[in-house]
Amino acid sequence: MSKKKEKKAGKRMSKKELLKLVLDFFNENEGEVLPLKYIFEHLRLTTHPLKMLCVDILYELQADDYIVEVDKFKYRLNTHGVELVGTFQRKSNGKNSFIPEEGGDAIFIAERNSAHAMNGDKVRIAFYGKRKGREPQGEVIEILERANDTFVGTLVVVKGYAFLTTENRTLASDIFIPPGRLKGGKSGDKVVVKIIQWPVKGNSIIGQVVDILGTAGENTTEMHAILAEYGLPYSYPASVEKAAELIPADITPEEIAHREDFREVTTFTIDPKDAKDFDDALSIRPLENGLWEIGVHIADVSHYVTEGSVIDKEAQKRATSVYLVDRTIPMLPERLCNFICSLRPDEEKLAYSVIFEMNEKAEVKSSRVVHTVIKSNRRFTYEEAQQVIETGEGEYKEEILQLDKLAKILRENRFKAGAINFDRYEVKFELDEQGKPLGVYFKVSKEANKLIEEFMLLANRTVAEKIGRVPKGQKAKVLPYRIHDLPDPEKLDNLSQFIARFGYKLRTTGSRVEVSKSINRLLDDVQGKKEENLIETVSIRAMQKARYSTHNIGHYGLAFDYYTHFTSPIRRYPDLMVHRLLTKYLDEGARSANEQKYEALCNHSTAMEIQASLAERASVKYKQVEFLSDKVGQVYDGVISGVTEWGIYVELNENKCEGMVAIRNLDDDYYEFDEKNYCLRGRLRNTVYSLGDAVTIRVVKASLERKQLDFELVEERFE
């Protein structure tokens, strides 16, 4: 132990004074283990109150990672020796962070300590123990796994060299491209570049062009660039297309003989007007026992796409179809998704079906899952089916009205059980032949949409229950579930405190049903109020994200104990997995599938779903910027839709386009970000810009390169 002069603690001492003594003592004895009794003796803490105060301080220092408890009541200063593995997150504002693999708070990584790590890289860091009053920091000491080795951007070619400028601004520097690695690319081309040399000791990142997407600014070029940026495919391998061409479309009599025949039962599809891949159909007929037989018929993709085939491997890699603002990038080759598997009218099709017998109260008396052959009588758009529901007139009106009646009861029962009702609209663009946006419209979910939704939910839940619900003491066989965890308690508590200022209350404790019903009451209460958008946005942020997993925890948002995805195998790989496993398990005596294999596939599918969603959002953002690019200088009313430390986001009422008012342009005060209350607050005048506030802005700039709209406030707001 250090023989430095012992500190003399007086009879009375404030916590601040004792804290300084304790900190100094640990720093003087860096690397040594200090027992609690030894600390008391050397700091001369002789009274019980001083000892208890010291214990409190040690507990707080331990919670701050300033010290570690190496054994019971034995402590050591937390020095640079701690190493952690996790994910590096590069930020365009320089505030890089590290997310530990084992969980825990983010750790700040200064740029000088980043070792040129890229966003998403798996790294090892040396963790610097917290020092009081400072955020935890670390230094990257090894890059274990690169998250990405291809980047999308615009070429700049000058005499003797070239470089790639990227739009996401999360690269430490531009990528240098030697003249012989351009693949014919010219200045202004959008390209995909693969890294061939990572930086060492300050050297440049060196790459080579692997694909030329086209001239920057052209619609198809920009859409392909968005896909490439998120690691999504923008073309189909010729080998997969060729394999699809070899699949016969004819259905043999032998195949029909193995299936339940629904070709003579009234069946139809209801889909968006621009849909080509019809993967679900409904049939309905009255039974002699007074019940209704409802069939939810799903395209039998697994009959055509065998596990391990070249088509299956490509579908597995993609995991989902991607829906950009002006195009669909399908999971399956077009011959399968739009022709062979698509449940097109007046064509015999193979289906995997969930057949229900229901009474007038929408109570399911029995259900079965069977392979079928169907023949759709009619293809309805949502608008056509809605017309039948609203007027009571039209083709198959009795069938549609009966299905609508049952669906409304199913929906009501779901909300009684605690399902949460987030009923949001979608922003859509009217595009010309070149993809240029001419106008904006809003897609609202009506009864026809909800009719389809309820029967798809019922089918998905029923399939999950058939496999997952087993007698007590038995273990359920492996199945990919669609799970949704309970809301984050801290976020829910923050939401409750936040809405209290508007006079609303939210239950944050109690049963799952009580909490979800309280959320629904809140969403109902804010309808039509000026704070509606604000509170809906903050409520959604308090929710967890749904994902795929073989470990079932139920689906909180839908209030289902068992839920899976079965109804869209043309566009989602998890549904295809479920179809295959279901076929296997319905064969009595079949063994359970490998849990590790399917959990890995679930994680991959979740990751690809997230990427597809980000790409979809980026394509919408691009069209928003393009739509407003000839409207610079115009003034619009809007609401604050986001608040960050670098400014406020504003969503325009008229067209739902979103842009930013940078904090540097709010020059009437010095503004600080209040994260907990979703606002910027002026330090001098106490002016507040909160999420949901009404504002008027002028469009200042529309940058297609950055997919960014810049706004400025044009008038004082009156509270």
LOBA-204319 format. One line per field, with one value per residue (C-alpha): residue in one letter; x, y, z. Coordinates in steps of 0.5 Angstrom, whole numbers, always signed. Example, Ala and Ser with C-alpha at 12.3 -4.5 7.8 and 13.67 -1.06 7.14 Angstrom:
BEGIN
resn c(a; s)
px c(+25; +27)
py c(-9; -2)
pz c(+16; +14)
***
This chain:
BEGIN
resn c(m; s; k; k; k; e; k; k; a; g; k; r; m; s; k; k; e; l; l; k; l; v; l; d; f; f; n; e; n; e; g; e; v; l; p; l; k; y; i; f; e; h; l; r; l; t; t; h; p; l; k; m; l; c; v; d; i; l; y; e; l; q; a; d; d; y; i; v; e; v; d; k; f; k; y; r; l; n; t; h; g; v; e; l; v; g; t; f; q; r; k; s; n; g; k; n; s; f; i; p; e; e; g; g; d; a; i; f; i; a; e; r; n; s; a; h; a; m; n; g; d; k; v; r; i; a; f; y; g; k; r; k; g; r; e; p; q; g; e; v; i; e; i; l; e; r; a; n; d; t; f; v; g; t; l; v; v; v; k; g; y; a; f; l; t; t; e; n; r; t; l; a; s; d; i; f; i; p; p; g; r; l; k; g; g; k; s; g; d; k; v; v; v; k; i; i; q; w; p; v; k; g; n; s; i; i; g; q; v; v; d; i; l; g; t; a; g; e; n; t; t; e; m; h; a; i; l; a; e; y; g; l; p; y; s; y; p; a; s; v; e; k; a; a; e; l; i; p; a; d; i; t; p; e; e; i; a; h; r; e; d; f; r; e; v; t; t; f; t; i; d; p; k; d; a; k; d; f; d; d; a; l; s; i; r; p; l; e; n; g; l; w; e; i; g; v; h; i; a; d; v; s; h; y; v; t; e; g; s; v; i; d; k; e; a; q; k; r; a; t; s; v; y; l; v; d; r; t; i; p; m; l; p; e; r; l; c; n; f; i; c; s; l; r; p; d; e; e; k; l; a; y; s; v; i; f; e; m; n; e; k; a; e; v; k; s; s; r; v; v; h; t; v; i; k; s; n; r; r; f; t; y; e; e; a; q; q; v; i; e; t; g; e; g; e; y; k; e; e; i; l; q; l; d; k; l; a; k; i; l; r; e; n; r; f; k; a; g; a; i; n; f; d; r; y; e; v; k; f; e; l; d; e; q; g; k; p; l; g; v; y; f; k; v; s; k; e; a; n; k; l; i; e; e; f; m; l; l; a; n; r; t; v; a; e; k; i; g; r; v; p; k; g; q; k; a; k; v; l; p; y; r; i; h; d; l; p; d; p; e; k; l; d; n; l; s; q; f; i; a; r; f; g; y; k; l; r; t; t; g; s; r; v; e; v; s; k; s; i; n; r; l; l; d; d; v; q; g; k; k; e; e; n; l; i; e; t; v; s; i; r; a; m; q; k; a; r; y; s; t; h; n; i; g; h; y; g; l; a; f; d; y; y; t; h; f; t; s; p; i; r; r; y; p; d; l; m; v; h; r; l; l; t; k; y; l; d; e; g; a; r; s; a; n; e; q; k; y; e; a; l; c; n; h; s; t; a; m; e; i; q; a; s; l; a; e; r; a; s; v; k; y; k; q; v; e; f; l; s; d; k; v; g; q; v; y; d; g; v; i; s; g; v; t; e; w; g; i; y; v; e; l; n; e; n; k; c; e; g; m; v; a; i; r; n; l; d; d; d; y; y; e; f; d; e; k; n; y; c; l; r; g; r; l; r; n; t; v; y; s; l; g; d; a; v; t; i; r; v; v; k; a; s; l; e; r; k; q; l; d; f; e; l; v; e; e; r; f; e)
px c(+0; +2; +6; +3; +1; -6; -11; -15; -22; -25; -31; -36; -35; -40; -41; -37; -31; -31; -32; -25; -22; -24; -22; -15; -14; -16; -12; -6; -7; -8; -8; -8; -14; -17; -21; -27; -24; -17; -21; -24; -17; -13; -18; -20; -27; -29; -36; -42; -45; -38; -37; -44; -43; -37; -40; -46; -40; -37; -43; -44; -37; -38; -44; -41; -35; -30; -28; -29; -31; -26; -29; -34; -32; -25; -25; -20; -19; -22; -16; -15; -14; -22; -23; -30; -33; -38; -41; -38; -43; -40; -44; -43; -43; -37; -40; -38; -40; -39; -45; -42; -44; -46; -51; -50; -50; -46; -39; -36; -30; -27; -25; -17; -19; -23; -17; -21; -27; -33; -40; -43; -36; -35; -29; -25; -24; -20; -25; -23; -26; -31; -28; -33; -37; -35; -38; -35; -30; -26; -21; -21; -15; -18; -23; -25; -30; -32; -39; -39; -34; -38; -40; -45; -43; -41; -35; -30; -25; -19; -13; -9; -13; -21; -25; -32; -36; -41; -48; -49; -43; -41; -34; -28; -26; -27; -25; -19; -20; -13; -14; -14; -20; -25; -28; -30; -33; -34; -34; -42; -43; -47; -42; -41; -34; -31; -26; -19; -15; -17; -13; -7; -3; -7; -7; -13; -18; -17; -23; -25; -31; -35; -41; -44; -51; -52; -51; -53; -60; -63; -69; -67; -60; -62; -67; -61; -57; -61; -62; -54; -53; -57; -54; -60; -60; -63; -62; -64; -58; -59; -58; -64; -69; -67; -69; -75; -77; -76; -81; -88; -94; -99; -102; -103; -109; -104; -103; -110; -112; -108; -111; -118; -122; -124; -125; -133; -133; -134; -127; -124; -118; -118; -111; -108; -110; -103; -101; -99; -97; -104; -101; -108; -115; -122; -127; -134; -140; -146; -146; -151; -150; -151; -144; -140; -134; -129; -122; -116; -112; -105; -100; -97; -90; -86; -89; -85; -79; -75; -71; -64; -65; -62; -68; -69; -62; -63; -70; -67; -61; -66; -71; -76; -79; -77; -83; -79; -84; -84; -82; -82; -76; -79; -76; -78; -77; -82; -85; -86; -89; -93; -95; -94; -96; -100; -107; -110; -117; -120; -114; -113; -108; -104; -106; -104; -110; -113; -121; -125; -132; -135; -142; -145; -141; -135; -133; -128; -132; -126; -120; -116; -109; -109; -106; -112; -113; -117; -120; -121; -128; -126; -120; -122; -118; -119; -123; -128; -129; -130; -135; -139; -138; -141; -147; -149; -149; -144; -141; -141; -144; -147; -140; -136; -142; -142; -134; -134; -139; -135; -128; -131; -133; -126; -123; -127; -125; -118; -118; -122; -116; -111; -109; -106; -110; -104; -108; -103; -104; -99; -96; -96; -94; -97; -91; -90; -87; -80; -82; -82; -87; -93; -97; -98; -104; -105; -107; -112; -114; -121; -126; -124; -117; -119; -123; -117; -112; -117; -117; -110; -109; -113; -110; -103; -105; -108; -102; -98; -103; -103; -95; -94; -100; -98; -100; -97; -90; -89; -84; -87; -83; -79; -83; -81; -85; -87; -86; -87; -84; -88; -86; -80; -82; -77; -80; -87; -86; -83; -89; -94; -90; -90; -97; -99; -97; -103; -108; -108; -106; -103; -103; -96; -97; -102; -103; -101; -109; -110; -104; -105; -113; -110; -106; -112; -116; -110; -110; -118; -117; -112; -116; -117; -113; -107; -103; -105; -99; -94; -97; -98; -91; -88; -93; -90; -83; -85; -86; -81; -80; -83; -78; -78; -75; -76; -77; -84; -86; -92; -94; -96; -99; -104; -105; -104; -100; -98; -97; -93; -92; -96; -100; -95; -90; -89; -86; -83; -78; -81; -87; -84; -80; -87; -90; -85; -84; -92; -92; -87; -90; -97; -94; -95; -89; -84; -78; -77; -73; -66; -67; -60; -61; -68; -66; -60; -65; -70; -65; -63; -70; -71; -64; -67; -73; -70; -66; -72; -76; -70; -69; -77; -76; -70; -74; -80; -75; -72; -79; -80; -74; -75; -83; -80; -74; -78; -82; -76; -78; -85; -88; -92; -95; -93; -92; -85; -84; -77; -73; -65; -59; -57; -64; -72; -75; -82; -87; -91; -99; -100; -96; -93; -86; -81; -75; -70; -69; -62; -60; -55; -61; -65; -61; -65; -63; -58; -62; -60; -63; -68; -68; -73; -78; -77; -76; -70; -70; -67; -62; -64; -71; -73; -77; -79; -79; -83; -85; -92; -92; -95; -90; -89; -83; -80; -77; -69; -66; -68; -61; -62; -55; -56; -64; -65; -70; -67; -73; -73; -78; -81; -85; -86; -90; -96; -97)
py c(+0; +7; +10; +17; +22; +20; +24; +27; +27; +32; +30; +34; +33; +35; +30; +34; +34; +27; +25; +29; +25; +19; +21; +23; +17; +12; +16; +16; +8; +7; -1; -3; -6; -2; -6; -2; -2; +0; +6; +8; +7; +11; +17; +17; +16; +14; +16; +12; +17; +19; +11; +11; +17; +14; +7; +12; +15; +8; +6; +12; +11; +4; +6; +11; +6; +10; +4; -3; -8; -14; -18; -16; -9; -9; -4; -1; +5; +3; +4; +3; -4; -6; -8; -9; -12; -8; -4; +3; +8; +14; +20; +26; +31; +27; +25; +17; +12; +5; +0; -6; -13; -15; -9; -2; +5; +8; +10; +16; +15; +21; +22; +21; +15; +12; +8; +10; +5; +5; +6; -1; -4; -9; -7; -8; -2; +0; +3; +9; +9; +14; +21; +24; +30; +27; +22; +15; +15; +9; +8; +3; -2; -7; -7; -14; -14; -9; -8; -6; -6; -3; +5; +9; +16; +20; +20; +26; +25; +30; +29; +24; +21; +20; +20; +18; +23; +20; +22; +19; +23; +18; +16; +19; +22; +21; +14; +15; +11; +10; +12; +4; +2; +7; +2; +7; +12; +19; +25; +26; +18; +15; +9; +3; +2; -3; -2; -5; -2; +1; +6; +5; +11; +16; +14; +14; +9; +6; +3; +1; +2; -5; -2; +4; +6; +12; +19; +23; +26; +21; +17; +10; +12; +15; +9; +4; +8; +8; +0; +0; +4; +0; -7; -9; -12; -8; -13; -20; -26; -29; -36; -35; -32; -38; -43; -39; -40; -48; -48; -51; -47; -53; -56; -64; -68; -72; -66; -63; -70; -69; -63; -60; -57; -50; -48; -48; -44; -36; -34; -27; -22; -15; -11; -5; -2; -3; -10; -15; -21; -23; -28; -28; -29; -30; -35; -35; -40; -42; -49; -53; -53; -45; -43; -39; -43; -37; -39; -35; -38; -36; -37; -44; -42; -47; -52; -49; -46; -52; -51; -50; -49; -43; -39; -41; -38; -32; -31; -32; -27; -22; -24; -19; -15; -8; -3; +4; +10; +8; +1; -6; -10; -17; -23; -28; -28; -24; -31; -33; -27; -24; -31; -38; -36; -30; -32; -29; -29; -34; -39; -45; -44; -48; -45; -46; -45; -44; -46; -43; -45; -38; -36; -30; -27; -28; -34; -39; -46; -50; -49; -53; -52; -55; -55; -53; -51; -45; -41; -34; -31; -24; -19; -13; -7; -4; +2; -3; -7; +0; +2; -5; -4; +3; +3; -5; -6; -9; -16; -21; -16; -21; -24; -18; -15; -21; -22; -14; -16; -21; -17; -11; -16; -19; -12; -10; -16; -15; -8; -11; -16; -10; -9; -2; +2; +6; +8; +12; +15; +13; +19; +17; +21; +22; +21; +22; +17; +19; +18; +26; +27; +31; +31; +28; +24; +21; +13; +12; +5; +4; -2; -6; -5; -7; -13; -16; -14; -18; -25; -25; -23; -29; -34; -32; -33; -39; -42; -40; -43; -50; -50; -46; -48; -55; -59; -57; -60; -61; -57; -53; -55; -49; -44; -37; -32; -25; -22; -15; -14; -10; -2; +0; +2; +8; +11; +10; +13; +19; +19; +19; +26; +29; +28; +31; +38; +37; +35; +27; +21; +15; +8; +6; +0; -6; -11; -11; -10; -5; -1; -2; +0; +6; +8; +7; +12; +17; +16; +17; +23; +27; +25; +32; +36; +40; +36; +29; +29; +30; +25; +20; +21; +20; +14; +10; +12; +9; +2; -3; -6; -12; -18; -25; -30; -37; -35; -33; -28; -26; -20; -14; -9; -14; -17; -24; -30; -33; -30; -31; -29; -34; -30; -27; -32; -28; -22; -25; -30; -32; -34; -39; -42; -42; -46; -51; -52; -53; -58; -62; -62; -63; -70; -73; -75; -70; -68; -61; -57; -54; -48; -45; -45; -42; -37; -34; -34; -30; -25; -24; -23; -18; -14; -14; -12; -6; -4; -5; +0; +5; +5; +6; +12; +14; +14; +18; +23; +24; +25; +30; +34; +33; +35; +42; +43; +48; +51; +54; +61; +59; +59; +53; +52; +46; +42; +41; +33; +32; +36; +34; +38; +41; +43; +42; +38; +41; +37; +41; +40; +41; +35; +32; +34; +34; +39; +42; +49; +48; +51; +56; +59; +60; +66; +70; +66; +61; +54; +48; +41; +38; +31; +29; +34; +34; +41; +46; +52; +59; +60; +68; +69; +62; +61; +54; +50; +43; +37; +38; +46; +50; +54; +57; +56; +58; +53; +55; +50; +43; +38; +32; +30; +30; +28; +34; +40; +46; +51; +57; +60; +66; +69; +70; +64; +66; +61)
pz c(+0; -1; +5; +3; +9; +11; +11; +17; +17; +22; +26; +21; +14; +8; +2; -2; +2; +3; -4; -5; +0; -3; -10; -8; -4; -10; -15; -10; -10; -17; -18; -11; -8; -2; +3; +6; +13; +10; +7; +14; +18; +13; +12; +20; +19; +26; +27; +24; +20; +16; +15; +12; +8; +5; +4; +0; -4; -6; -8; -13; -15; -17; -21; -25; -26; -23; -18; -19; -13; -14; -8; -2; +0; -3; -9; -14; -19; -26; -30; -38; -37; -39; -46; -49; -55; -59; -65; -67; -69; -73; -73; -78; -72; -70; -63; -65; -60; -58; -56; -52; -54; -47; -46; -43; -44; -50; -49; -53; -58; -60; -67; -65; -62; -67; -71; -77; -75; -80; -78; -76; -75; -70; -65; -59; -55; -49; -44; -40; -33; -32; -29; -24; -28; -35; -40; -41; -46; -50; -55; -61; -61; -66; -71; -71; -77; -82; -83; -90; -95; -101; -101; -106; -108; -114; -117; -118; -123; -124; -127; -125; -119; -117; -111; -108; -105; -100; -98; -91; -88; -84; -87; -84; -91; -98; -102; -106; -113; -117; -125; -127; -122; -125; -129; -134; -129; -130; -126; -124; -124; -119; -117; -112; -110; -106; -101; -103; -97; -91; -88; -84; -80; -83; -90; -95; -96; -103; -107; -114; -118; -118; -121; -125; -123; -128; -128; -121; -121; -126; -123; -124; -122; -115; -114; -115; -111; -105; -105; -106; -100; -96; -98; -102; -109; -115; -120; -121; -122; -129; -126; -121; -127; -131; -126; -125; -133; -132; -127; -130; -129; -130; -124; -125; -123; -119; -115; -114; -112; -106; -104; -102; -108; -107; -114; -114; -107; -108; -108; -109; -108; -105; -106; -108; -115; -117; -114; -119; -113; -110; -105; -101; -102; -98; -99; -96; -96; -91; -88; -87; -79; -79; -79; -84; -87; -88; -92; -92; -98; -99; -105; -104; -105; -102; -107; -113; -109; -106; -100; -102; -109; -113; -112; -105; -103; -107; -103; -97; -98; -100; -94; -96; -102; -102; -104; -106; -108; -115; -116; -112; -112; -111; -107; -112; -119; -123; -126; -119; -116; -121; -125; -122; -115; -116; -114; -121; -122; -127; -126; -122; -117; -111; -104; -97; -93; -86; -86; -81; -79; -75; -72; -73; -67; -71; -66; -69; -67; -71; -76; -80; -84; -91; -98; -103; -110; -111; -117; -115; -118; -118; -117; -113; -111; -104; -107; -111; -104; -100; -105; -104; -96; -97; -102; -100; -108; -113; -115; -109; -104; -100; -99; -98; -93; -89; -89; -87; -81; -78; -79; -75; -69; -69; -69; -63; -60; -61; -58; -52; -51; -51; -58; -59; -65; -68; -75; -79; -86; -91; -96; -103; -109; -116; -121; -129; -133; -131; -124; -123; -117; -119; -113; -106; -103; -97; -96; -91; -88; -89; -88; -94; -92; -84; -87; -90; -84; -79; -83; -84; -77; -75; -80; -77; -70; -71; -75; -69; -64; -67; -67; -60; -56; -53; -47; -40; -39; -47; -51; -57; -64; -67; -71; -73; -69; -70; -63; -60; -53; -48; -48; -45; -38; -37; -44; -42; -35; -40; -44; -38; -35; -42; -44; -37; -39; -44; -38; -41; -36; -38; -34; -33; -28; -28; -33; -40; -42; -37; -40; -47; -46; -43; -49; -53; -49; -50; -57; -58; -53; -58; -64; -68; -62; -64; -60; -64; -68; -63; -58; -63; -65; -58; -56; -62; -60; -53; -56; -58; -65; -67; -70; -72; -67; -65; -58; -57; -52; -55; -59; -55; -60; -62; -56; -58; -54; -61; -67; -73; -81; -85; -90; -95; -97; -104; -101; -94; -93; -85; -88; -93; -87; -83; -89; -90; -82; -82; -87; -84; -77; -79; -81; -74; -71; -75; -70; -69; -73; -71; -67; -68; -75; -75; -70; -75; -80; -76; -74; -81; -84; -78; -80; -88; -86; -82; -88; -93; -89; -89; -96; -97; -93; -96; -103; -100; -97; -104; -108; -102; -104; -111; -110; -107; -111; -115; -109; -106; -103; -102; -95; -92; -85; -81; -74; -71; -72; -69; -64; -64; -61; -68; -70; -71; -76; -79; -83; -88; -87; -94; -97; -91; -93; -88; -87; -82; -79; -77; -70; -72; -76; -69; -68; -63; -57; -55; -55; -52; -53; -48; -49; -44; -46; -54; -54; -56; -50; -51; -45; -45; -47; -45; -52; -53; -59; -58; -62; -64; -64; -70; -74; -81; -85; -92; -96; -97; -100; -103; -104; -108; -107; -99; -99; -95; -95; -91; -88; -84; -79; -82; -77; -69; -66; -61; -55)
***
